[in-house]
Amino acid sequence: MQTFLNEAQLALGDAEILAHQMLAFTRGESQAKRVFSISDLLTRVSRLCSAGSGVRCKLYLPGALRCVEGDPTQIYQVFHNLVINANQAMPSGGTINLTAGNANLTPDNPFGMPAGHYTVASVKDRGCGIPPEVLPRIFEPDFTTKADGSGFGLASCQAIVTRHGGAIRVASKVGVGTEFLVFLPSTDMTATPGAVFSSPRSPVVPASAGRAGGRGSRVLIVEDQVDVARATRGLLKHLGYESLHSATGEEAIATYREHLDSSEPIDVILLDMTLPGGLSGMEVAKEIRRFDSLARIVATSGYFDEGNLAGGSTEDFAAILPKPYSMASLSEVMEAATGL
């Protein structure tokens, strides 16, 4: 059980990290530079990618790995995207090799990189590979070969690494696998003291929250990230709640309406306010309240600001639950929302 809880907290923490970076990237916001080791980032992403899947990660991290300077959460987003892609390239399972090392490149290096000192990370899978006619286009914005892809992932990876003064190189062969090399300029400085990732934040529960319900209540999780939804469902089950999952706002509205007048109504909605594409979280909340003014909606997000709650306020929700949230925070919010 403790292993599961740790994996769930990682998934929820990733939701906050990626939400922050997605919005920062699209807004062109710059982040404060820090000196950090990529070992911690690779270790974290290796644990997350193997949770609940047939894919496992092998880590090869030297003890004398040089640090890099920049925004660790942005670099983590790069590794996260690359590992998720590697995972998806092996639907039947397999092994992803995550390797890091120091590289002192000369002007005539085979990677086409400027001469200098780099910290290099390799993400290597034994999956389906990338066709040669597709390979030159994989970093283009809006280009994707996935039916449900956005084309944003690899484009954002390249943009982030370029802003850090580095580059990404890729080699792939159909039926053999793919390897991404991430080159980041290294530094001899020591890592900045302090945790790389933030701790869970406290929920906001209005004093007026509460309606008949309690443990055993039915919760609709509206969340586009499958790993986050899976983690949340596990936490809710441990706390004694039943749950359903909708990946889009449109699906959530249909599901809630379907259950409204049934023998199994939905008691609480955990609504991600930063749903990509389609209806926004606020639009979903307004539509559900149009046919059920008593709907108990808990707003969740890793990036709460005035943009997330445009057209509304904290008083419009049963509670505000920032990601990443702990089991204790989730329990507190659920008890308030169900009136326990």
GIJO-V573909 format. One line per field, one symbol per residue. phi: phi as a letter, one per 30 degrees, with the letter a starting at -180 (. if undefined). Layout:
phi: ???
This chain:
phi: .dddddddddddddededdedddddddidccddbcbcdeddddddddddcdibdcbcccbbddcdddbblcdddddeddedddddddddbdcjlbcccbbacbcdcecddcicddlcbccbccbbccdiceddcedcdcdeicaccecdcicedddedddddddicaccbbabeickbbccccbecbddddddjddcddecddccedddkaelkejdcccccaddddddddddddddddjcdabbbdbdddddddddddeccdbdddbcccddcddiiddedddddddddcbdcecccdbacbdadddceiabdddbdacbdcdcddddddddddddcid
